[in-house]
Amino acid sequence: MRKMESTRPERVRSDYPDGISLPPWNGRAIMLVDLDAFFASVEQLDHPSWRGKPVIVGGDPDKRGVVSTASYEARKFGVHSAMPSSTARRLCPQAIWTSGHYSRYKEMSDRVMRILLDESPFMQQVSVDEAFLDVTPTAHIPEHPVLIAQRIKARVAELGITCSIGLGVSKSVAKIASDADKPDGLTVVFPGREADYLAPLPIRTMSGIGEAAERKLASFGLKTLGDIAHASDSMLANVFGKNAHMMRMRCLGADESPVVQDDEVKSVSNEMSFATSLSSRQEIERALATMSAKVCRRLRKKSLKATTFALKIRYEDLKIRTAQLRMDSPADDEYLVTAALEGLIDQVWTPGMLVRLVGVAASGFGGEGEVVQDRLFDMPATDGSTRQPEPAIDDARRSGLIAATDKIRDRFGERAVNFGRENATLGSTTGSGAKNPQDYKS
């Protein structure tokens, strides 16, 4: 970790050498711990010869793949997450490519999260590589938050990777500060300095402000977070509606949203993009069966059953349609779910339409009285159905087959056993992987 430097009074980066007194911390202390170029960093850890070289984790450049994560060596060439792999290859042809090892990333993520929980029980994981932590000093635990942040950085470094930490009085300040000095940085915004720290930053720095809001704010002459913080109520209401006050508080660094651990899973989903668009119903059915199997296995691992299932289709022109249905009783059986969802295909697809993505989502874990959710996959459902065709295998054989395959996969890994439909589907994907878990809590 680097020596302390303080180019601005409201921001202090990196370590405090021994003998330097820390300013007192009064009030809440929230940090955001962000693992640096996480997937690529784990790959460099596991492949010593890759260290110091540009590494890209992502899908096949020749099969519509996208970049999941790029090492900092690759980012110097302009490569970034979510970029088409073909573009990344053109920008950095010398990069080392890997499709990713997601069970390994999950293992390393879990080790980091255990470190955070050692420091405070108030931890909120927001993705596989990010988490908020409340380390507010108390009469019983008066340790300075900066010392805790330094200890976390040292413990994460012992794992062979690095993290950047933002520390402030609120989640919004911590999030912005965590991006200020990457990689391996520690940015501290001491209590009382948050408004001055945020004021000159561009409006897109704040989470929750997208392109549309940025254009509208610019039309009112608002360009910085300070501009938003001091704008009129009517102007902010015009842009943010009922969230106007919340956004003002965020831009002042005064939001008080707590660090909470929400263990209740709201939905479980999985989707897959294809290198060559699907053109036949048989191909779509195979993809649907594969996604249903993945979702139902996740349900079983979480001891959940769902009442509502949805099918998502993205076409060659990138338009999306979804359809959903309610099961007669909660289910975690892919044979039942696949048979039911096949009845929705005709609602979202007609022969001749090319399909580049298929997804399945499950929700409604409260039993038969659960109300169908309005949104799955962040898209409104276009149709509904209660049609549930009978699967081809009887209950006893289904249960035995599911239990046997689960046992094999638990012991030998997810790819240890696949059915023919899965092999055909998995062999035609782009090779891209999602950064975040597909089990959604909100």
Secondary structure as GFF3:
##gff-version 3
##sequence-region A 1 442
A	DSSP	beta_strand	5	8	.	.	.	ID=ss1
A	DSSP	beta_strand	11	13	.	.	.	ID=ss2
A	DSSP	beta_strand	30	35	.	.	.	ID=ss3
A	DSSP	alpha_helix	38	46	.	.	.	ID=ss4
A	DSSP	three_ten_helix	48	50	.	.	.	ID=ss5
A	DSSP	beta_strand	55	58	.	.	.	ID=ss6
A	DSSP	beta_strand	67	70	.	.	.	ID=ss7
A	DSSP	alpha_helix	72	75	.	.	.	ID=ss8
A	DSSP	alpha_helix	85	91	.	.	.	ID=ss9
A	DSSP	beta_strand	96	98	.	.	.	ID=ss10
A	DSSP	alpha_helix	102	119	.	.	.	ID=ss11
A	DSSP	beta_strand	123	127	.	.	.	ID=ss12
A	DSSP	beta_strand	130	134	.	.	.	ID=ss13
A	DSSP	alpha_helix	145	158	.	.	.	ID=ss14
A	DSSP	beta_strand	163	168	.	.	.	ID=ss15
A	DSSP	alpha_helix	171	178	.	.	.	ID=ss16
A	DSSP	beta_strand	186	188	.	.	.	ID=ss17
A	DSSP	alpha_helix	194	198	.	.	.	ID=ss18
A	DSSP	three_ten_helix	203	205	.	.	.	ID=ss19
A	DSSP	alpha_helix	211	219	.	.	.	ID=ss20
A	DSSP	alpha_helix	225	229	.	.	.	ID=ss21
A	DSSP	alpha_helix	233	240	.	.	.	ID=ss22
A	DSSP	three_ten_helix	241	243	.	.	.	ID=ss23
A	DSSP	alpha_helix	244	252	.	.	.	ID=ss24
A	DSSP	beta_strand	267	278	.	.	.	ID=ss25
A	DSSP	alpha_helix	281	301	.	.	.	ID=ss26
A	DSSP	beta_strand	306	315	.	.	.	ID=ss27
A	DSSP	beta_strand	320	331	.	.	.	ID=ss28
A	DSSP	alpha_helix	334	342	.	.	.	ID=ss29
A	DSSP	alpha_helix	345	348	.	.	.	ID=ss30
A	DSSP	beta_strand	355	363	.	.	.	ID=ss31
A	DSSP	beta_strand	375	376	.	.	.	ID=ss32
A	DSSP	beta_strand	379	380	.	.	.	ID=ss33
A	DSSP	beta_strand	384	385	.	.	.	ID=ss34
A	DSSP	alpha_helix	395	412	.	.	.	ID=ss35
A	DSSP	alpha_helix	420	426	.	.	.	ID=ss36
A	DSSP	beta_strand	439	440	.	.	.	ID=ss37
###
